[in-house]
């Protein structure tokens, strides 16, 4: 059985369309420069309010990157 070792990177994504879309945006952008991503964990969720309505969601995630 092989052993797995990961580095964690914390990123924050946002979206006006909801929490899941904010996570997807964060992962998609991170994949442009980070390679070997294997898992993520949502650590914070918050939103921005404008005119008494939710304008967009912000989600902070930890991403696990497998080390060579």
N, C-alpha and C positions, 0 to 999 in steps of 0.2 A: 504494500500500500504506500503510495507516495504521500509525502507531507506537503501541505500547502502553507505558504507564508504570504501575507498580504500587507500592503501599505494602505493606510486610510487617508483619503483626501476629502476635505469638507468643501462643498459648493452650495450655492443658493441659486435657485431658478425662480422665475415668476411667470404668471400668465393671468390674463383677465378671464380665462375660461375655467378656472378651478384648480384644485390641488393636484390632481393627476396630471393635468397639462403642464403645470409648473415643474413637476418632477421630470416629465418627459423632456421639457425644454432644457433643464439642467443637464440631464444625461446626454442629450443630443449634442449640446455645445461642448461638453467635456470630452466626448468621443472624438472631437476634432484634434485634440492634442494629447489625450491620455489613452494609452493602449493597455489591454489586458484587464479591463474592468470586469468584475465577476459578480458583485452584489452591491446593494445600496440599503441604507437605513435612514428613514426620515427622522430627524432629530428635533426640528422646529417647524411650526406652521404659523404663519401670521398673514395678515391682509392689510391692504392700504384702502382707506376710506376717502371718497370724494363725494361731495354733495349728499352726504348721509347714505351713500350706497357703497357696496364693495366695488372698488375700481380694479384691483388685481390681487392675486394671492402670491405670497412668497413662501417658498419651502426650502429649508436647509436640509441637505442630505450628506451623509458620509458615504463615500464610494470606496469599495475594496478593490485594490489593483493587485493582481498576482505578480510576485517578484520572480525574476528569472533565476 
